[in-house]
Amino acid sequence: MAPLLGGVPHGAALVGPGSEVLAFDTGRSADHGWGPRVLVFVAEGDVAEVEARVAGGLPGRFGGFPTVFSYRGAERRGVEVWEWGAWLRGRLGFDPREGVSALDWLSVPWQRLAEVTQGEVFHDDLGELTGVREVLKWYPDDVWRYVLACQWRRIAQEEPFPGRCGEVGDERGSAVAGARLVREVMRLVLLLRRRYPPYGKWLGSALARVPGSAELAEALGAALGARSWREREAGLSLAYSRAAALQNRLMLAERLDEGVRAFHDRPFMVIGGDRFARALLGSVADPVVRALPVAGCVDQVVDSVEVLDDPVVARAVTAAALGRAAAA
């Protein structure tokens, strides 16, 4: 690429959508929209010139692969030329170089934060790629505590359901409730490990890369494979306790008992996720974050792909969920 740019200051990286950005690609990934790709970032005044150079000078093949390939029914050039701010606003809904508010942090899906902060950087003589990735590599501590608290709250809201469904003979409903909780624990542990959880297809793959996840995976596997609600509850209980122990080791909030207990006077064992949520929220110092309702980031508010794939809609939904406090 460098000869085509003729000395124009630029950044070049493999970021944005695509399983290869997060290193989850396999041979199967090559069956659609596949080819050598790179995004080139230049100043706004250089975009047209560099695009023309790329269009006129890009070889038809590179490394044995075509450099123009079909993607969703349209032809796509593997080299995309962007002004950095325009690309950031299109992917995130804001430009982090202008500052990052609490609403900014909470309105961007985890998948997109991962797509910007991971992937390989090949060149960056402008320094902007490196600077933005450094800013976005992880939440500020108080935002992190808030998101973790909201994740524990999601567990608290449903943790007695597998037992309650099983008690009335609804093992199918218990299995569904249990699987939902498995997903929430997986996301919680990734967040505790300072990893942005990817979207559903790669959630298990991401957890498998986390150091020390084998025992947790065993507990979650037992919950998913259980044939009775009591077995399911046992697997979930072990997973909850391991997540609680991890949080205690990180010293993000006051240390809490890691054991499960009865759900009030009912015979269902729960960790009491609200205990951990309250402890985390109590350790938040930022007044803006402290004022937020316990709703969470956009991934915790909504599952709709139509929302998560549109930064404008994602921001509006998040702002509505957080209310007036989000504007602070």
C-alpha positions, -999 to 999 in steps of 0.1 A, spaced: 0 0 0 28 25 9 38 31 -28 3 40 -38 0 66 -11 31 85 -23 41 98 11 6 109 22 5 107 61 -18 79 70 -27 51 94 -34 16 82 -51 -12 102 -74 -42 101 -102 -29 124 -140 -29 122 -164 -58 114 -151 -92 104 -142 -123 123 -105 -120 114 -103 -87 133 -109 -105 166 -89 -136 154 -120 -158 154 -119 -166 117 -116 -201 104 -116 -217 69 -154 -214 70 -150 -176 72 -137 -176 36 -170 -186 21 -183 -150 20 -169 -115 16 -134 -129 19 -101 -113 7 -71 -93 18 -84 -62 37 -70 -30 52 -85 3 62 -64 34 53 -70 66 74 -60 99 60 -68 136 65 -101 147 51 -85 166 23 -65 136 11 -94 111 9 -104 117 -27 -68 116 -39 -59 84 -21 -91 67 -32 -82 75 -68 -47 61 -63 -60 29 -48 -87 24 -75 -61 29 -102 -31 11 -87 -45 -18 -66 -34 -51 -81 -62 -76 -90 -48 -102 -66 -27 -102 -35 -14 -134 -19 -34 -155 -42 -67 -137 -33 -87 -112 -52 -86 -77 -39 -121 -69 -50 -147 -95 -39 -184 -99 -35 -200 -89 -1 -237 -90 5 -244 -89 -32 -222 -60 -40 -186 -56 -51 -162 -46 -23 -127 -33 -26 -105 -48 1 -87 -14 7 -110 12 22 -100 48 25 -114 69 53 -110 101 73 -105 88 108 -132 109 124 -159 100 99 -151 63 104 -152 66 142 -186 84 141 -200 58 117 -189 29 139 -193 44 174 -216 74 171 -190 99 183 -153 108 179 -133 98 210 -106 125 202 -132 151 213 -136 134 247 -157 104 259 -187 110 281 -205 83 302 -232 82 276 -206 76 249 -191 47 268 -225 31 275 -241 35 241 -215 16 221 -220 -22 219 -192 -43 233 -186 -59 199 -179 -25 184 -155 -15 211 -137 -47 206 -136 -41 168 -119 -7 173 -94 -17 200 -84 -51 186 -71 -60 152 -37 -52 138 -23 -18 132 2 -18 103 11 19 101 3 50 121 25 80 114 -4 103 124 -6 87 158 -44 89 158 -50 51 156 -28 44 185 -42 73 206 -79 64 201 -73 27 208 -55 36 240 -85 57 251 -110 30 243 -91 -1 253 -111 -3 285 -137 15 306 -128 41 332 -128 25 366 -162 39 377 -179 31 344 -165 -4 347 -179 -8 382 -213 5 370 -214 -19 340 -204 -48 363 -231 -38 388 -257 -39 360 -245 -73 349 -249 -87 385 -283 -71 385 -293 -90 354 -283 -122 372 -302 -112 403 -334 -106 383 -336 -142 370 -314 -164 393 -344 -181 411 -362 -189 378 -345 -223 369 -357 -237 403 -391 -221 402 -398 -235 367 -385 -269 377 -406 -270 409 -438 -269 388 -425 -296 364 -414 -272 336 -379 -286 329 -379 -270 295 -386 -236 309 -360 -242 336 -334 -251 309 -342 -219 290 -339 -198 321 -307 -216 330 -292 -210 296 -300 -173 299 -281 -171 332 -251 -190 317 -249 -163 291 -250 -136 317 -223 -152 338 -201 -156 307 -204 -119 300 -198 -110 336 -166 -130 338 -153 -114 305 -161 -80 319 -143 -88 352 -113 -99 331 -114 -66 312 -126 -81 279 -154 -66 259 -178 -95 254 -183 -102 216 -216 -109 201 -233 -143 206 -215 -163 180 -181 -158 196 -190 -156 233 -178 -191 242 -147 -187 221 -138 -155 239 -143 -170 273 -121 -200 264 -92 -176 259 -95 -161 294 -68 -175 317 -83 -198 343 -116 -203 326 -115 -241 324 -132 -246 358 -158 -220 351 -165 -236 318 -169 -270 335 -195 -255 359 -214 -237 331 -213 -269 309 -229 -288 338 -257 -263 340 -263 -264 303 -262 -302 301 -283 -308 332 -314 -330 330 -330 -317 362 -334 -283 377 -314 -293 408 -284 -303 387 -288 -271 368 -289 -251 400 -258 -269 412 -238 -260 381 -250 -224 382 -242 -221 419 -206 -231 413 -203 -207 384 -217 -178 405 -193 -185 433 -163 -185 410 -174 -152 395 -178 -138 430 -144 -150 440 -129 -133 410 -145 -100 419 -133 -103 454 -97 -109 442 -99 -78 420 -108 -57 451 -132 -35 431 -156 -32 460 -160 -46 496 -153 -83 499 -185 -104 501 -194 -139 509 -189 -160 478 -213 -188 488 -249 -193 476 -279 -191 498 -316 -198 498 -338 -174 479 -357 -158 508 -378 -187 523 -379 -207 490 -359 -238 483 -338 -223 455 -301 -215 458 -289 -182 445 -258 -160 449 -278 -129 456 -265 -109 426 -279 -76 440 -254 -78 469 -226 -75 444 -243 -48 424 -248 -27 455 -212 -31 466 -199 -21 432 -222 9 430 -212 20 465 -176 21 454 -183 45 425 -169 80 431 -179 98 398 -211 118 405 -223 114 370 -220 76 371 -234 75 406 -266 93 393 -273 67 366 -302 43 371 -291 7 372 -300 0 336 -266 -5 321 -249 -2 287 -267 -8 255 -259 -45 254 -276 -48 288 -306 -28 278 -315 -44 244 -307 -74 223 -320 -62 190 -294 -63 162 -313 -35 145 -305 -13 175 -270 -25 181 -260 -21 145 -271 15 143 -250 39 164 -277 67 163 -305 43 174 -282 26 200 -274 60 215 -311 71 216 -321 38 232 -294 41 258 -301 77 266 -338 68 270 -330 40 294 -307 62 315 -330 92 315 -319 127 324 -288 115 342 -273 105 308 -272 141 297 -250 152 326 
